[in-house]
Amino acid sequence: MNSRSLVLAALVLGFVSGCSKPPAATSSPPASENGLPSSENGTPTMTPPPRHDSQPKPGESAVYIVKDSGVRCFAPPCPTYNAFPVDKPDAEPIPVHELELSAVTKGSDEQTEALIRKTLDGTGLKIQGTLETRPNAGPAGAATVLRASKVEN
């Protein structure tokens, strides 16, 4: 087997797998002719992210402990973080694809990097914010974004 075959095999496996951890199985709405979920009138619809009993309603502010999920992907968006509601620490984690920290860091790259590093340690980062869904965030689909309004120590 030559190096070209190995590279091709790696690319094929990467595109097929997408992420290093498979997402949880969810039920999906009926597919339209183009394979996308559709409503009863045949119009394609956006499938919301999986709902967890611990997840607040969209746009509702809540406090989370955010930790690195350990997942690394070939295609974005990637569920890089897990958000655990502070009031339900034993609940199933909410996969988060992106942390939006600009409201807290005022655009400082150094502060943003320091906060991201805190997600890697065992305790995580305590964030008050809202969860939003960004459709078509990349080849892997929609992204869940946690928009921080406050970071607590």
Secondary structure, 3 states (H helix, E strand, C coil): CCHHHHHHHHHHHHHHHCECCCCCCCCCCCECCCCCEECCCCCECCCCCCCCCCCCCCCCCEEEEEEECCCCECCCCCCCEEEEECCCCCCCCEEECEEECHHHHCCCHHHHHHHHHHCCCCCCEEEEEEEEEEEEEECCEEEEEEEEEEEEC
